[in-house]
Amino acid sequence: MAPKKQTKKPTKTTAVKKADPLFPSRPRSFGIGGAIRPTRDLSRFVRWPRYVRIQRQRAVLYQRLKVPPSINQFTNTLNKNEAMTVFTLLNKYRPETAAAKKQRVKETAAAAASGGKAPERAVNQVKFGLKHVTTLVEEKKAQLVLIACDVDPLELVMWLPALCRKMQVPFMIVKDKARLGALVHQKTAAVVALTAVDKADQAQLDLLKKLAMEKYNSNAELVRKWGGGIMGLKTQAKLDKRAKAMAIEEAKKKASLGL
């Protein structure tokens, strides 16, 4: 056989781009003493304060561990619209501040000295303080009780929902203790209560009491439902992989037996 003739492939000539003298290329060096590195999310490498680490670890533990119903019920809070309705009503009955009380006492003393009419104290006010509210619930004087969801330690208020159910006092679990505290001119408040309202707001209070009885007092699921037991992403992936492998093995066994 005659040898095949080798044909040369035409080579493509690429035009060399000339560097622009006005804008010379300056490659960056990100080594030590070089250019500034691009910004990255370094939150994983931050040494967070101890209280931040504790609250994050607590949140993870509440997901991983099985949480009994008496504790898990505090995760079932009012939604945004319902909470706004409740706090709109309670804002009308905020207790007087220390400065306002001091001024009222002065005016009362001055009126008593001159024989004039003393300023009256507001009849219906929001009651706060754990011992005070507990007494109101035991005496069935409280019309509506609001409990914060993030009280620490939780044992301070863990028994209060059971007491409210026993005494047939409507209660709600709301976010959060700082918002309840702002309502009564404090930093935080674990629990607040309403004993009475004006006639104009009685219908609104009755609606909220009905909502509380349906969602919390008479809700049997709230007392039975356990929380937690949610594994991490890595564990979930490992369990899924194991379940798939077991399913494949089972299918092979059935195929070998001719089932």
C-alpha positions in Angstrom: 0.0 0.0 0.0 1.2 3.4 -0.8 1.7 5.6 2.2 -1.0 8.2 2.9 -0.1 11.8 2.1 0.0 13.9 5.1 -1.9 17.1 4.7 -1.0 20.0 6.9 -3.9 21.6 8.7 -4.0 25.3 8.3 -3.0 27.0 11.5 -5.2 29.9 12.9 -3.4 33.0 13.6 -4.8 34.9 16.6 -4.3 38.6 16.7 -2.3 39.7 19.7 -4.1 42.4 21.6 -1.9 45.4 22.3 -2.0 46.7 25.9 -3.7 50.0 26.3 -1.1 52.4 27.7 -3.8 54.5 29.3 -5.2 51.5 31.3 -2.4 49.1 32.0 -3.2 45.7 33.5 -2.4 45.5 37.2 -3.0 42.0 38.5 -3.8 41.9 42.2 -1.8 39.9 44.7 -3.8 38.9 47.8 -0.7 37.7 49.8 0.7 39.3 52.9 1.3 42.9 52.3 -0.6 42.8 49.0 -4.0 44.0 47.9 -7.0 44.1 50.3 -8.9 40.9 50.2 -12.5 40.8 49.0 -15.0 40.9 51.8 -16.3 37.5 53.0 -18.9 36.4 55.6 -16.7 35.6 58.6 -19.5 35.1 61.1 -18.6 31.5 61.5 -15.1 32.5 62.8 -16.4 35.2 65.2 -15.9 34.6 68.9 -19.4 35.6 70.0 -20.2 36.7 73.6 -21.1 34.1 76.1 -24.8 35.0 76.3 -25.1 34.8 72.5 -23.6 31.3 72.5 -25.8 30.2 75.3 -29.0 31.4 73.7 -28.1 29.8 70.3 -27.1 26.5 72.0 -30.4 26.6 73.9 -32.4 27.1 70.7 -30.6 24.1 69.1 -31.2 21.9 72.2 -34.9 22.8 72.2 -34.9 21.5 68.6 -32.9 18.3 69.2 -34.3 17.1 72.6 -37.9 16.0 73.1 -39.7 18.8 74.9 -42.7 17.9 77.1 -46.0 19.6 76.4 -45.9 21.9 79.5 -42.8 23.6 78.1 -43.6 23.2 74.4 -46.9 25.1 74.8 -44.8 28.3 75.1 -43.8 28.1 71.5 -47.4 28.4 70.4 -47.7 32.2 70.6 -50.3 34.6 69.1 -49.7 35.7 65.5 -48.9 39.2 64.5 -52.4 40.4 63.8 -53.9 38.9 67.0 -51.1 40.3 69.1 -51.6 43.8 67.6 -55.3 43.7 68.5 -54.5 42.6 72.1 -51.8 45.2 72.7 -54.0 48.0 71.1 -56.6 47.3 73.8 -54.0 47.0 76.6 -52.3 50.3 75.6 -55.5 52.1 76.7 -55.1 50.9 80.2 -51.4 51.4 80.8 -50.6 52.1 84.5 -49.3 55.6 85.4 -45.6 56.3 85.4 -43.7 57.1 88.6 -43.5 60.8 87.6 -47.3 60.9 86.9 -48.0 59.2 90.3 -45.8 61.7 92.1 -47.6 64.6 90.4 -51.0 63.1 91.3 -50.0 62.7 94.9 -48.9 66.3 95.1 -52.1 67.6 93.5 -54.1 65.4 95.9 -52.2 66.9 98.9 -52.7 70.4 97.6 -56.4 69.8 97.0 -56.8 68.4 100.5 -55.1 71.5 102.0 -57.2 74.0 100.0 -60.4 72.0 100.3 -60.6 71.5 96.5 -61.4 68.4 94.4 -58.5 65.9 94.2 -57.6 64.3 90.9 -59.0 60.8 90.5 -56.9 57.7 89.9 -57.7 55.6 86.8 -60.0 52.8 87.8 -59.1 50.2 85.2 -55.4 49.6 84.7 -53.1 46.7 83.5 -51.9 44.7 86.5 -48.4 43.3 86.5 -46.1 41.4 88.8 -46.1 37.6 89.0 -47.3 37.4 92.6 -50.0 40.0 92.1 -51.3 38.4 88.9 -51.3 34.9 90.6 -53.5 36.2 93.4 -55.9 37.8 90.8 -56.1 34.4 89.0 -56.7 32.5 92.2 -59.5 34.9 93.2 -60.9 34.8 89.7 -60.6 38.6 89.4 -58.5 38.5 86.3 -60.4 38.8 83.0 -57.5 38.2 80.6 -53.9 37.1 81.4 -50.9 37.5 79.0 -47.9 35.4 79.6 -44.5 36.0 77.9 -43.0 33.2 75.8 -39.4 33.9 76.7 -39.3 34.0 80.5 -36.0 32.8 81.8 -36.0 30.6 83.8 -39.2 29.2 82.4 -40.1 27.6 85.7 -41.3 31.0 86.9 -44.4 30.8 84.7 -44.5 27.1 83.6 -47.3 26.4 86.1 -49.4 29.4 85.3 -51.3 28.0 82.2 -52.4 25.0 84.3 -53.7 27.4 87.1 -55.6 29.5 84.5 -57.2 26.4 83.1 -58.3 25.2 86.5 -59.7 28.6 87.5 -61.3 29.1 84.0 -59.4 32.4 83.5 -58.6 33.1 79.8 -54.9 33.4 79.1 -52.7 34.0 76.1 -49.0 33.4 75.3 -47.4 36.3 73.5 -44.1 37.6 72.3 -42.3 38.8 74.4 -41.3 39.9 77.9 -39.8 43.1 76.6 -43.0 44.1 74.9 -45.0 43.3 78.0 -42.5 45.3 80.0 -42.8 48.4 77.8 -46.6 48.2 78.4 -46.2 48.7 82.1 -43.1 51.0 82.0 -40.6 48.3 83.0 -37.7 46.7 81.2 -39.4 43.3 81.1 -42.6 41.7 82.5 -43.3 38.0 82.8 -47.0 38.3 83.0 -49.7 41.0 82.9 -53.5 40.9 83.5 -56.7 42.9 82.9 -59.3 42.9 85.6 -61.8 45.2 84.0 -62.3 47.6 81.1 -64.6 50.5 80.2 -68.0 49.9 78.8 -66.9 51.0 75.3 -64.2 48.2 75.2 -66.2 45.4 76.8 -67.2 43.9 73.5 -63.5 43.8 72.3 -62.5 42.2 75.6 -65.2 39.5 75.2 -63.9 38.7 71.7 -60.4 38.3 73.0 -61.6 36.2 75.9 -63.4 33.9 73.5 -60.2 33.7 71.3 -58.1 32.8 74.4 -60.5 30.1 75.5 -60.6 28.5 72.0 -56.8 28.7 71.3 -55.4 28.0 74.8 -57.7 27.1 77.6 -59.9 24.6 75.7 -57.2 23.4 73.3 -56.5 19.8 74.3 -53.8 19.4 71.6 -51.7 22.1 73.4 -51.5 19.9 76.5 -50.7 16.7 74.7 -48.3 17.7 71.9 -44.6 17.1 72.5 -42.0 19.3 70.8 -38.4 18.9 69.6 -37.0 15.7 68.1 -35.7 17.6 65.0 -32.3 16.4 64.0 -29.6 18.4 62.2 -29.1 18.5 58.5 -26.2 16.1 58.5 -28.1 13.6 60.7 -31.2 13.9 58.5 -29.1 13.3 55.3 -27.4 10.2 57.0 -30.8 8.8 58.0 -32.3 9.3 54.5 -29.2 7.6 53.0 -29.6 4.7 55.4 -33.3 4.3 54.7 -32.7 4.3 50.9 -30.0 1.6 51.3 -32.3 -0.5 53.4 -35.1 -0.1 50.8 -32.7 -1.2 48.0 -31.6 -4.2 50.0 -35.2 -5.2 50.7 -36.0 -5.0 47.0 -33.0 -7.2 46.2 -34.2 -9.8 48.7 -37.7 -9.9 47.3 -36.3 -10.2 43.7 -34.1 -13.1 44.7 -37.0 -14.9 46.3 -39.2 -14.2 43.3 -41.8 -12.2 45.2 
